[in-house]
Amino acid sequence: MRESWSRPYPAVVLGTHAASALVRSLPGRPAVLRVAELSGGLANTNLRLDLDGHPPVVLRLFQRDPAQAAKERAIHALATERGVPAPRLLGSGDDPETGLPFALLEWIDGQRLDEAARGLDHSALLPLARSVGAALAAIHAVRFDRSGFLDDSLAVAEPVDAGGAGLIGFLRHALVDGPGGERLGGDLAARLVAFAKREAGLLDRWPGPPCLTHSDFGGTNILVRRGPEGWAVAAVLDWEFAFAGSPFFDFGNLLRPPLGSRPGFADAVAAGYRAAGGDLPAEWRRMAALADLFSWAEFPTRPTVSDAVVATARQRMTETMALWD
C-alpha cells in the first residue's frame, strides 16, 4: 500500500568519516567502513553502519520530529526491561554535522514482514502471523492509566480521547475545519463524519486499560526471520509515533492491504495475540477499522502530502464504511 508513497524530504547522506564521529561511544571506538541507507522509512533516516571490529549497527537520525527522539530512546530502554521485541539502544546524542538527534541501535538480522510475506504460502504465513500477534501482545502488556501522547519519560503528557467521541471530533477537525476535506472531496468527508456519528461508539466498548500502542505497526516496521521452527518476529522498529492508546490502532494498521487481505492472516494474528495473554472482543475487526480512521484522516492534513497518499486515504475510508453495509 505504501509502495507509491514518497518521502516529504530527502534522506540524510553521511560519509564514513562523519558517521565514525557518531559511534565513538561504542566499545573500541570503531571506525565506520561502510554506510548504507535502509529501506522502509518515509520520515526519518535509517542507515546501516558496518564497523571495523564491531558488529554492524543502525544509525537512526530523527528528521520528521526531533522532539520524539528522547521518547523513542526511552521506549527502547523499556523494551529491554519488559521483553518487548525491539532492538537494544547502544548510544545516542546529537549529530554535530546536521544538528539532528540520533540513536545507535542493535542490528537485527531479518527481513521486513511485507517483503517476506509475499513469498510465503498459507502454511508458512499463518505461523508467522501468530508470532506477530504474540509480539503485539507483549507490546500491549505495557499499561497506562489514561490515553494520550507520551513525554520523554513515558508519562502521559497530553491526554487524548481515543474513543468514539474522540474519533468524531478528530474527523471534524481534520476534514471540516482542516484541509483534509478539500483534498479528499467534500462529499466523502461529509459521509465519513456522518458514518462516525452512527458507528464510532463501538470504540467505547473496549473494557481494557490504555496500553503502549506502536501506532505504525505495519509490514515495513516488523522484522521477521526464519528459524528452526519457521518464520517469527525478530524485532519491531521505528517507535516515534508510540502513545498510550487501545490495541485497535495497531491492529488497524497491521491489517491494511495487502497483509490484511491474505486469507487467514487476521485470524491467525488474533490467535497468537490471545495465546500470549492479549484480550480481544468479538467485534475487534470493526474496532480496528474504526481506529485506523484516525490515521487516514490525518494523512491528508499534512502540509506536504502526495496525490498517492490522498488517493489511498480516500480508498481506505470508502472500504471501511463498506464494512457496515
C-alpha positions in Angstrom: 0.0 0.0 0.0 2.9 2.4 0.7 4.9 1.5 -2.4 3.8 4.7 -4.3 4.3 7.0 -1.3 7.3 9.3 -1.3 9.4 11.0 1.4 8.5 14.6 2.2 12.2 15.4 2.3 15.4 13.6 1.3 17.2 11.2 3.5 20.4 12.4 5.2 23.6 11.5 3.4 26.6 10.7 5.7 30.1 9.7 4.7 32.1 7.2 6.7 34.2 9.9 8.4 31.1 11.8 9.7 29.4 8.6 10.7 32.6 7.5 12.6 32.2 10.5 14.8 28.8 9.3 16.0 29.9 5.8 17.1 32.8 6.8 19.3 30.8 5.8 22.4 30.9 2.1 21.3 33.5 -0.2 22.8 36.8 0.2 21.0 35.7 3.4 19.3 35.3 1.6 15.9 35.7 3.2 12.6 32.9 3.1 10.1 33.8 1.1 7.0 30.5 1.4 5.0 27.3 3.4 5.2 24.1 2.1 3.5 20.6 3.6 3.6 17.9 1.2 4.9 14.6 1.0 3.1 11.1 1.3 4.5 11.1 4.6 6.4 9.4 7.6 5.0 10.1 10.2 7.6 13.4 9.7 9.3 16.8 8.4 8.0 17.9 4.9 9.0 21.4 3.9 8.0 23.3 0.6 8.4 26.9 1.2 9.6 29.4 -1.6 9.0 32.2 -1.2 11.6 35.8 -2.2 12.0 36.0 -4.9 14.7 32.4 -4.4 15.9 29.0 -5.8 14.7 27.0 -3.6 12.4 24.6 -1.0 14.0 21.7 1.1 12.8 22.1 4.8 12.9 18.7 6.5 13.2 18.5 10.2 12.5 15.3 11.9 13.6 14.2 14.3 10.9 10.4 14.4 11.0 10.1 15.5 14.6 13.4 15.7 16.5 11.5 16.1 19.8 10.4 12.5 19.6 14.0 11.2 19.8 14.0 11.1 23.6 10.7 9.3 23.8 11.9 6.7 21.4 15.1 6.1 23.3 13.1 5.6 26.5 10.9 3.1 24.7 14.0 1.1 23.6 15.2 1.1 27.2 11.7 -0.1 28.4 11.6 -2.8 25.8 14.8 -4.3 27.2 13.3 -4.4 30.6 9.8 -5.7 29.6 10.7 -8.2 26.9 9.1 -6.1 24.2 10.6 -7.1 20.8 12.7 -4.1 19.9 16.4 -3.5 19.2 18.7 -2.6 22.1 19.7 1.1 22.3 23.5 1.2 22.1 24.1 5.0 22.2 22.5 8.4 21.4 23.3 12.1 21.0 23.1 14.9 18.6 24.8 14.9 15.2 27.1 17.9 15.0 27.0 18.0 11.2 23.2 18.0 10.8 22.1 19.1 14.2 19.7 16.2 14.4 19.3 13.8 17.4 20.3 10.3 16.7 20.2 6.8 18.2 22.5 3.9 17.7 20.6 0.7 17.7 21.4 -3.0 17.7 21.5 -4.5 14.2 18.9 -7.3 13.9 19.2 -9.7 11.1 15.9 -10.2 9.4 13.6 -9.3 6.6 10.7 -6.8 6.5 7.4 -8.6 7.1 5.8 -7.0 4.0 8.6 -8.4 1.8 8.8 -11.8 3.5 5.1 -12.4 3.3 5.0 -12.0 -0.4 6.9 -15.3 -0.9 5.2 -17.3 1.8 2.4 -19.8 1.2 -0.5 -20.3 3.5 1.3 -23.0 5.6 4.2 -20.7 6.4 2.3 -17.4 6.6 -0.1 -18.4 9.3 2.5 -19.4 12.0 4.3 -16.1 11.2 1.0 -14.3 11.7 0.6 -16.0 15.1 4.1 -14.8 16.0 3.1 -11.2 15.0 0.1 -11.5 17.3 2.3 -12.6 20.2 4.7 -9.8 19.6 1.8 -7.3 19.7 0.5 -8.8 22.9 3.9 -8.2 24.5 3.8 -4.5 23.4 0.2 -4.0 24.7 1.1 -5.6 28.0 2.7 -2.2 28.9 -0.3 -0.4 30.5 -1.1 3.3 31.4 -3.8 4.9 33.5 -5.1 7.1 30.7 -4.8 7.5 26.9 -2.5 10.2 25.4 0.8 11.3 24.0 3.9 10.4 25.9 6.8 12.5 27.1 10.5 11.5 27.2 9.9 9.7 30.5 6.9 7.8 29.0 4.4 9.6 31.2 1.1 10.7 29.5 1.8 14.4 28.9 -1.1 15.2 26.7 -4.3 13.2 27.3 -6.4 12.4 24.3 -9.8 10.7 23.7 -9.2 7.6 21.7 -12.8 6.5 21.8 -15.9 7.3 19.8 -16.2 11.0 20.7 -12.5 11.4 20.1 -12.8 10.0 16.6 -15.8 12.1 15.7 -14.1 15.3 17.0 -10.9 14.4 15.1 -12.7 13.8 11.9 -14.4 17.2 12.2 -11.1 18.9 13.0 -9.2 17.2 10.1 -11.9 17.1 7.4 -14.3 20.0 8.2 -12.1 22.6 9.9 -8.8 21.5 8.4 -7.7 21.0 4.8 -8.4 17.3 4.6 -11.9 17.6 3.4 -11.0 19.7 0.4 -8.3 17.3 -0.6 -10.4 14.2 -0.2 -13.6 15.7 -1.6 -16.4 17.3 0.3 -18.9 14.5 -0.3 -16.6 11.8 1.1 -15.7 14.0 4.1 -19.3 14.6 5.0 -20.2 10.9 4.6 -17.3 9.9 6.8 -18.3 12.3 9.6 -21.9 11.1 9.4 -20.7 7.4 9.5 -18.6 8.1 12.5 -21.6 9.7 14.3 -23.5 6.5 13.8 -20.8 3.9 14.4 -17.9 5.3 16.4 -19.4 4.4 19.7 -18.2 0.9 19.2 -14.8 2.0 20.2 -16.1 2.8 23.7 -16.9 -0.9 24.3 -13.2 -1.7 24.9 -13.1 -2.5 28.7 -9.3 -2.8 28.9 -6.8 -0.1 30.2 -4.8 2.1 27.7 -1.7 0.3 26.6 1.5 1.0 24.8 0.5 1.5 21.1 3.1 1.4 18.4 0.9 3.4 16.1 2.8 2.4 12.9 2.6 -1.3 13.3 2.8 -2.3 9.7 4.8 -4.6 7.5 7.6 -2.2 6.9 8.3 -1.8 10.7 8.3 -5.5 11.6 11.4 -7.6 11.1 11.0 -11.3 10.7 13.4 -14.2 10.2 13.2 -18.0 9.6 14.4 -20.2 12.4 14.2 -23.9 13.1 10.5 -23.7 13.9 9.6 -21.5 11.0 9.2 -17.7 10.5 8.8 -15.5 13.5 9.1 -11.9 14.5 12.7 -10.7 15.2 12.1 -7.1 16.2 9.7 -4.2 15.9 11.2 -0.9 14.6 10.5 2.8 14.5 8.7 3.8 17.7 8.4 7.6 17.1 4.6 7.6 16.9 4.0 5.4 20.0 1.5 6.6 22.5 -0.9 5.3 25.2 -4.0 4.1 23.4 -6.0 1.0 22.6 -4.9 -2.2 20.8 -7.1 -1.4 17.8 -4.8 1.3 16.4 -2.1 -1.3 15.9 -4.5 -4.0 14.6 -6.0 -1.5 12.2 -2.5 -0.6 10.8 -1.4 -4.2 10.6 -4.4 -5.4 8.7 -4.3 -2.8 5.9 -3.9 -4.5 2.5 -2.1 -6.4 1.3 -1.4 -8.3 4.6 -4.9 -7.9 5.9 -6.3 -9.3 2.7 -4.4 -12.6 2.9 -6.7 -15.5 3.8 -6.5 -16.5 7.4 -3.9 -13.8 8.3 -6.1 -11.8 10.6 -7.5 -14.8 12.5 -4.0 -16.2 13.0 -2.8 -12.8 14.4 -5.7 -12.8 16.8 -5.0 -16.4 17.8 -1.3 -15.6 18.6 -2.4 -12.5 20.4 -4.8 -14.3 22.7 -2.4 -17.2 23.3 0.2 -14.7 24.5 -2.3 -13.2 27.0 -3.9 -10.5 24.9 -7.7 -9.8 25.1 -9.8 -9.1 22.1 -13.6 -8.5 22.0 -15.9 -10.2 19.4 -16.0 -7.1 17.1 -12.3 -6.4 17.2 -12.0 -6.3 13.4 -14.5 -3.4 13.1 -13.0 -1.6 16.1 -9.6 -1.8 14.4 -11.0 -0.4 11.2 -12.6 2.5 13.1 -9.4 3.3 15.0 -7.5 3.3 11.7 -9.6 6.2 10.5 -7.7 8.5 12.9 -4.6 7.9 10.7 -6.4 8.0 7.3 -8.0 11.4 8.3 -4.7 12.8 9.4 -2.7 12.0 6.3 -4.5 14.5 4.0 -4.0 17.3 6.5 -0.2 17.3 6.3 1.5 20.3 4.7 3.2 18.1 2.2 1.2 15.2 1.1 1.3 13.4 -2.3 -1.6 12.6 -4.5 -0.9 8.9 -4.0 -1.3 9.2 -0.2 -4.6 11.1 -0.6 -5.9 8.5 -3.1 -5.0 5.7 -0.7 -6.8 7.5 2.2 -9.9 8.0 0.1 -9.9 4.3 -0.8 -9.4 3.1 2.8 -12.2 5.4 4.1 -14.6 4.1 1.5 -13.7 0.5 2.2 -14.1 1.0 6.0 -17.6 2.4 5.6 -18.4 -0.6 3.3 -17.7 -3.0 6.2 -21.0 -1.9 7.7 -23.1 -2.3 4.5 
